[in-house]
Amino acid sequence: MSNLERTLSIIKPDAVSRSLDNEIKEIFKSRGFLIIKEKKIQIEKPEAEKFYKVHETKPFYDDLCTYLSSGPIVVMVLEKENAVLDNRELMGATNPKDAAAGTIRKKYGISIDKNSVHGSDSIENAKIEIDFFFKD
């Protein structure tokens, strides 16, 4: 029985501005992820606020939304078995200082805010986040 899942991945403005998007995509592919859909976009702050609505009560919410809308991002739908969990492991801890060696955030993250990538935290949220960016 296959446990094929899809998850949303965002290559954030700090990584795109340093032209790391292709390098990061290659890391995903080398770990067995298929990139089903992808697009490079720039979103406005109100869209970022909708996307991060789950965090709206947290103190970092405004900065997070300002940051996500500060430059181009690459949004992707990744697919593989156990995609959600595997992507979270590959990304590493939110704070690059705490991230394990070999993770994307350890390698490319600048700070807890500018941590280069976003990934869905659950199968349910993956569906919501994929629909947010890829309304078919």
C-alpha positions, -999 to +999 in steps of 0.1 A: +000+000+000+015+033-012+015+063+010+019+088-018+014+124-006+016+159-019+029+189+001+034+225-007+070+239-007+078+276-010+113+288-018+112+321+001+124+356-010+158+353+007+167+322-013+152+334-046+171+367-043+204+347-039+194+326-070+193+294-049+159+282-063+174+257-089+199+244-063+171+238-038+149+222-064+178+198-072+180+189-035+143+180-035+147+159-066+178+141-052+157+131-022+130+115-043+105+143-045+087+149-078+079+185-085+044+182-099+037+219-103+058+250-098+056+287-105+076+318-096+053+346-084+053+376-062+024+380-038+010+411-022+009+415+016-029+408+018-024+375+001+005+366+025-019+375+054-045+351+040-018+324+035-004+327+071-038+333+087-032+303+110-004+325+126-024+357+129-024+358+167+014+353+170+038+382+175+058+374+143+027+374+120+031+409+106+068+405+099+062+371+084+036+385+059+058+415+051+087+392+044+068+366+022+056+395+000+089+412-001+102+396-033+096+367-058+089+332-044+088+298-060+058+277-050+059+240-057+038+209-052+060+181-042+050+145-044+064+113-029+056+087-002+054+105+032+060+138+015+048+160+044+071+145+070+100+139+046+099+176+035+098+188+071+129+167+079+147+179+048+139+216+056+152+214+091+143+234+122+126+268+117+157+285+132+187+276+109+210+277+140+190+247+154+187+229+121+205+196+116+235+194+093+225+186+057+191+203+060+181+231+036+177+257+064+211+248+079+227+252+045+209+283+032+189+299+060+200+333+072+178+337+103+146+324+119+127+347+096+147+344+065+149+306+066+148+300+028+119+275+026+084+268+038+067+234+039+032+223+049+031+209+084+003+184+079-015+165+052-046+186+058-027+219+056-009+207+025-042+204+007-053+239+019-019+254+009-017+237-025-053+250-032-043+285-021-016+287-048-028+262-074-065+267-078-072+243-107 
